[in-house]
Each structure stands twice: as C-alpha cells, then as structure tokens.
Amino acid sequence: MNFSETAIVDGTLYTLGFFSLLTWSVILLKAGEIAWHRYRNRQLIKSLTGDVSLKSVSSLAKQQRKPLAIQAGRVLTVGHQTYVRAQSQPSYQKTDHAAWHELIERTLRQQLQKEKALLDSGLGWLASIGSTSPFIGLFGTVWGIMHALKDIGVQGSASLEVVAGPIGEALIATALGIAVAIPAVIGYNFFLRRNRQLLAGLEHIATDFMRSCIETDLVATQSQRQTQEV
C-alpha cells in the first residue's frame, strides 16, 4: 500500500493530537483522584478524633456496615480484621504475640502496596507519551523535509512556493511533539510526588494502628501477670 507524503505527515499530526487529548484526560482524572483521596482521608482521621487507635478504629468498624471505600479506611479495615481474627484464636493470649503482630504488619504492608498500585495506574501512559512524542514529531519533521527535497528535485527549483508547505508541516510536527511531551512529563513527575505524599500519610496511619495493637496487647499481658501474681 502506498502512502503519500502528506498522508504520513497528517497521520503523525493526528497521532500527536490523540496523545495530547489522552495526556490531558489522564492529568485531569489523576488530579481529581488525588484531591478526592486527600479529602476523604482527612475526613476519616477527623472521624477518629485525630487518634488512630485500636479503640477508635473498632468503634468506627462497628458503625460501618460495609468496608470503608477510602484509602485510609481500607488500610485500617484489613489491619483491624486481622487483629480481630487473631484475638478469636483460643491460643492468642497464651502465646507470644510477636508472630501475630508480624502477620498484622505484613497485611498492612500488602494493602499499602495495593493502594500504591491504584495510585500509579495511568502514570505509565504519561511516561510513554512524554518519552515518545518528541520522536514522533521528529519523524514527521524528517518526512516533511524529504517531501520538500523531492519536490525540489521534481520541479528543479528551490523557490519558497515549493518548499514552504512541506517544511511548514514539518515544523508543526516538531512543535506539536514537544507541546505534547512537556505536559506529560510535568504531570508524571507531579503525580509521582503527590503519590509519595499520600503513601507516606497512609504509612503513618498504618504505623499508628500497629503501635496501638502492640500497646493494647502489652497492657493486657501485664494485667494478666499482675493478676496471676496476686
């Protein structure tokens, strides 16, 4: 199948236009997603009266009929469910709690990895578009220059009328490739930083919950020892 020179350049421009639309769609969706997660996480912490403790999380879990569809809520839910399941074991109070605490910690880290994967979804498109768009624009530039050189050879003239059109298309392809790549790269780096901040906040929440579980078990163990001594 033969493609004309103008069809190749036009196809390049349409491709870059599609990439630009996709880039801004991902940027807007990710910006809304991050803003929503930050707001809901803050609201959840406020509902816990600012204290991520086993008691407050247990109280909130009893009020909710279904798992919380919030990042911080999902992390706390899996941690609380694991702790409750551990306490339901007959041998829980008679054995060392370190193994159970390690299980809870692993469960929390696994949920954090799931949240990270959800936050990073879509960023691969920005990375790919940011790295390939300049080369696609360069391809359109090279093809447009080839078209201009061919016209010069056919007409035997290098006048402005002969080369202006193809070279103009080539310059548009270059400019559009750069224009598409810049927002994609900036958006990718921006969302990476925001995702790190969100994950850091979730890690703090998970650490506070884990600390509360260990503290609760230590107090319970100490009380049992004092009762036995008496």
C-alpha positions as CSV (number, residue, x, y, z in Angstrom):
1,M,0.0,0.0,0.0
2,N,1.4,3.4,-1.0
3,F,1.0,6.4,1.3
4,S,1.6,9.9,0.1
5,E,4.0,12.1,1.9
6,T,1.2,14.4,3.1
7,A,-0.8,11.4,4.4
8,I,2.2,10.4,6.5
9,V,2.6,13.8,8.0
10,D,-1.1,14.2,8.6
11,G,-1.1,10.8,10.3
12,T,1.7,12.0,12.6
13,L,-0.2,15.1,13.5
14,Y,-3.4,13.2,14.2
15,T,-1.4,10.8,16.4
16,L,0.1,13.6,18.4
17,G,-3.3,15.2,18.7
18,F,-4.7,12.0,20.1
19,F,-1.8,11.7,22.5
20,S,-2.4,15.3,23.7
21,L,-6.1,14.5,24.4
22,L,-5.1,11.4,26.3
23,T,-2.5,13.3,28.3
24,W,-4.9,15.9,29.5
25,S,-7.6,13.4,30.2
26,V,-5.2,11.4,32.4
27,I,-3.9,14.6,34.1
28,L,-7.5,15.8,34.9
29,L,-8.6,12.3,36.2
30,K,-5.5,11.9,38.3
31,A,-5.7,15.4,39.8
32,G,-9.4,14.8,40.7
33,E,-8.5,11.3,42.2
34,I,-5.7,12.7,44.3
35,A,-7.8,15.6,45.6
36,W,-10.6,13.2,46.5
37,H,-8.3,10.8,48.3
38,R,-6.7,13.6,50.4
39,Y,-10.1,15.0,51.3
40,R,-11.6,11.6,52.3
41,N,-8.5,10.5,54.2
42,R,-8.6,13.8,56.2
43,Q,-12.4,13.3,56.9
44,L,-11.7,9.8,58.2
45,I,-9.0,10.9,60.5
46,K,-11.3,13.6,61.9
47,S,-14.0,11.0,62.5
48,L,-11.4,9.1,64.6
49,T,-11.0,12.3,66.6
50,G,-7.5,12.6,65.2
51,D,-6.3,9.4,67.1
52,V,-5.7,6.3,65.0
53,S,-6.0,3.8,67.9
54,L,-7.4,0.3,68.1
55,K,-10.3,1.5,70.2
56,S,-11.3,4.3,67.8
57,V,-11.0,2.0,64.7
58,S,-13.0,-0.7,66.4
59,S,-15.7,1.8,67.2
60,L,-15.8,3.0,63.7
61,A,-15.8,-0.5,62.3
62,K,-19.0,-1.3,64.3
63,Q,-20.7,1.8,62.9
64,Q,-20.0,0.8,59.3
65,R,-22.0,-2.0,57.8
66,K,-19.6,-2.4,54.9
67,P,-15.8,-1.8,54.4
68,L,-14.8,1.9,54.0
69,A,-14.3,2.8,50.4
70,I,-11.4,5.1,51.4
71,Q,-7.7,4.6,51.1
72,A,-7.0,5.0,54.8
73,G,-10.3,3.1,55.6
74,R,-9.2,0.1,53.5
75,V,-5.8,0.0,55.3
76,L,-7.4,0.2,58.7
77,T,-10.1,-2.3,57.8
78,V,-7.7,-5.0,56.8
79,G,-5.5,-4.4,59.9
80,H,-8.5,-4.4,62.2
81,Q,-9.9,-7.6,60.6
82,T,-6.6,-9.3,61.0
83,Y,-6.3,-8.3,64.7
84,V,-9.8,-9.4,65.4
85,R,-9.2,-12.7,63.7
86,A,-6.0,-13.2,65.8
87,Q,-7.9,-12.4,69.0
88,S,-10.5,-15.0,68.1
89,Q,-7.9,-17.8,68.3
90,P,-8.0,-19.7,71.6
91,S,-4.2,-19.7,71.9
92,Y,-3.8,-16.0,71.3
93,Q,-3.5,-14.9,74.9
94,K,-1.3,-17.9,75.8
95,T,1.4,-17.5,73.1
96,D,3.9,-14.8,72.1
97,H,2.1,-12.0,70.3
98,A,5.1,-11.2,68.1
99,A,4.1,-13.6,65.4
100,W,0.6,-12.2,65.3
101,H,2.0,-8.7,65.2
102,E,4.2,-9.6,62.3
103,L,1.2,-11.0,60.5
104,I,-0.8,-7.8,61.0
105,E,2.2,-5.7,59.8
106,R,2.5,-7.9,56.7
107,T,-1.2,-7.5,56.0
108,L,-0.9,-3.7,56.3
109,R,2.1,-3.5,54.0
110,Q,0.3,-5.7,51.4
111,Q,-2.7,-3.3,51.5
112,L,-0.3,-0.3,51.1
113,Q,1.2,-2.0,48.0
114,K,-2.3,-2.3,46.6
115,E,-3.0,1.3,47.3
116,K,0.3,2.3,45.6
117,A,-0.7,0.3,42.5
118,L,-4.0,2.0,42.3
119,L,-2.4,5.4,42.7
120,D,0.2,4.7,40.0
121,S,-2.4,3.5,37.5
122,G,-2.4,5.7,34.4
123,L,1.0,7.2,35.0
124,G,2.5,4.7,32.6
125,W,0.6,6.5,29.8
126,L,2.1,9.8,30.8
127,A,5.6,8.3,30.9
128,S,5.2,6.7,27.5
129,I,3.7,9.8,25.8
130,G,6.3,12.0,27.3
131,S,9.2,9.9,26.0
132,T,7.8,9.1,22.6
133,S,6.1,12.3,21.4
134,P,9.3,14.2,20.5
135,F,10.4,11.3,18.4
136,I,7.0,11.0,16.7
137,G,7.3,14.8,16.0
138,L,10.8,14.3,14.7
139,F,9.6,11.6,12.4
140,G,7.0,14.0,10.9
141,T,9.7,16.6,10.5
142,V,12.1,14.2,8.7
143,W,9.3,13.1,6.4
144,G,8.2,16.6,5.6
145,I,11.8,17.6,4.7
146,M,12.0,14.5,2.5
147,H,8.8,15.7,0.8
148,A,10.3,19.1,0.3
149,L,13.5,17.7,-1.2
150,K,11.5,15.5,-3.5
151,D,9.5,18.5,-4.8
152,I,12.7,20.4,-5.4
153,G,14.1,17.5,-7.4
154,V,10.9,17.2,-9.5
155,Q,10.4,20.9,-10.2
156,G,14.1,21.7,-10.4
157,S,13.6,24.8,-8.2
158,A,14.1,25.6,-4.6
159,S,11.7,28.6,-4.5
160,L,9.7,29.5,-1.5
161,E,6.5,28.2,-3.1
162,V,8.0,24.7,-3.5
163,V,9.4,24.2,0.0
164,A,7.2,26.4,2.2
165,G,4.3,23.9,2.5
166,P,6.2,20.7,3.3
167,I,8.7,22.5,5.7
168,G,5.8,24.2,7.4
169,E,4.2,20.8,8.1
170,A,7.5,19.5,9.3
171,L,7.9,22.4,11.8
172,I,4.3,21.9,13.0
173,A,5.0,18.2,13.7
174,T,8.1,19.1,15.7
175,A,6.4,21.8,17.7
176,L,3.4,19.6,18.4
177,G,5.6,16.7,19.5
178,I,7.3,19.0,22.1
179,A,4.0,20.5,23.2
180,V,2.6,17.1,23.9
181,A,5.7,15.8,25.7
182,I,6.1,18.7,28.1
183,P,2.7,18.4,29.9
184,A,3.1,14.6,30.0
185,V,6.5,14.8,31.7
186,I,5.5,17.5,34.1
187,G,2.3,15.7,35.0
188,Y,4.1,12.4,35.5
189,N,6.7,13.9,37.9
190,F,4.0,15.9,39.7
191,F,1.8,12.9,40.3
192,L,4.7,10.8,41.4
193,R,5.5,13.3,44.2
194,R,1.8,13.5,45.2
195,N,1.5,9.7,45.3
196,R,4.6,9.6,47.6
197,Q,3.0,12.1,49.9
198,L,-0.3,10.1,50.0
199,L,1.6,6.8,50.6
200,A,3.6,8.5,53.4
201,G,0.4,9.5,55.1
202,L,-1.0,6.0,54.8
203,E,2.2,4.5,56.2
204,H,1.9,6.9,59.2
205,I,-1.7,5.7,59.7
206,A,-0.7,2.0,59.5
207,T,2.2,2.6,61.9
208,D,-0.1,4.3,64.4
209,F,-2.6,1.5,64.2
210,M,0.2,-1.1,64.6
211,R,1.6,0.7,67.6
212,S,-1.9,0.8,69.2
213,C,-2.3,-3.0,68.7
214,I,1.1,-3.7,70.3
215,E,0.4,-1.4,73.2
216,T,-3.0,-3.0,73.8
217,D,-1.5,-6.4,73.9
218,L,1.3,-5.3,76.2
219,V,-1.2,-3.8,78.7
220,A,-3.3,-6.9,78.6
221,T,-0.3,-9.2,79.2
222,Q,0.9,-7.0,82.1
223,S,-2.6,-7.1,83.6
224,Q,-2.7,-10.9,83.4
225,R,0.7,-11.2,85.0
226,Q,-0.3,-8.9,87.9
227,T,-3.5,-10.9,88.4
228,Q,-1.5,-14.2,88.5
229,E,0.9,-12.8,91.0
230,V,-1.8,-11.7,93.3
